[in-house]
Amino acid sequence: MKEAESQKRKEYADKLANMTLKTFKDVPDEVKPFKLLLCTDDRFSIEWETPISNNGVLTKFTIYFKERDAVEYTVNAEVEAF
């Protein structure tokens, strides 16, 4: 009985070794926390850690900000991921 079970596990492991498994791509987890490194009247610099779950290959980050009295967010930059 144990030999048959062992053989089934080996066959299953061999099948998995020859398979390509794929997952669905989705948006990554939210970036938190981020650090504000520089803030002047006309520029800011921030840094952050890579999200815990990327859900695919990260190609860019889109940064949104809103001035204190503004109603809508502004897309300030799209940053390539590296």
C-alpha positions in Angstrom: 0.0 0.0 0.0 2.8 2.4 0.9 4.6 1.6 -2.3 1.5 2.4 -4.4 1.0 5.7 -2.6 4.7 6.6 -3.0 4.5 5.8 -6.7 1.4 8.0 -7.1 3.2 10.9 -5.3 6.2 10.5 -7.6 4.0 10.5 -10.7 2.2 13.5 -9.5 5.5 15.3 -8.8 6.7 14.4 -12.2 3.6 15.9 -13.8 3.9 19.1 -11.8 7.6 19.4 -12.8 6.6 19.5 -16.5 3.6 21.9 -16.1 3.5 25.7 -16.5 1.2 27.2 -13.9 -0.2 30.7 -14.4 -2.1 33.0 -12.1 -4.4 35.9 -13.1 -2.8 39.3 -13.1 -4.4 42.0 -11.0 -3.6 45.3 -9.4 -1.0 45.0 -6.7 -1.6 45.6 -3.0 -1.7 49.2 -1.8 1.7 50.8 -1.2 2.2 51.5 2.5 3.8 53.1 4.2 5.6 55.7 2.1 8.1 58.2 3.2 8.1 61.9 2.3 11.7 62.7 1.6 11.4 66.3 0.3 8.6 68.8 0.1 8.9 72.3 -1.3 6.4 74.7 -2.9 6.7 73.0 -6.4 8.1 69.5 -5.8 8.1 66.5 -3.6 10.0 63.3 -3.3 8.6 60.1 -1.9 9.8 56.5 -1.5 8.0 53.3 -0.7 8.6 49.5 -0.4 7.4 47.1 -3.1 3.8 45.9 -2.3 3.6 42.6 -0.5 1.6 41.0 -3.3 2.4 42.2 -6.8 -0.2 40.1 -8.5 2.0 40.1 -11.6 4.9 42.1 -13.0 5.0 45.7 -11.8 5.7 48.0 -14.8 4.8 51.4 -13.3 3.3 53.3 -10.4 0.8 56.1 -10.8 1.0 58.7 -8.2 -2.0 60.8 -7.3 -2.1 63.8 -5.0 -4.7 66.3 -3.9 -4.0 69.8 -2.8 -5.6 70.7 0.5 -8.6 72.7 -0.8 -8.9 70.8 -4.1 -11.9 68.7 -4.9 -10.3 66.2 -7.3 -7.0 64.3 -7.3 -4.4 65.0 -9.9 -2.1 62.5 -11.6 1.3 63.9 -10.9 3.5 61.2 -12.3 3.8 57.8 -13.7 7.0 56.1 -12.4 8.6 53.1 -13.9 9.0 50.2 -11.6 12.5 48.7 -11.2 
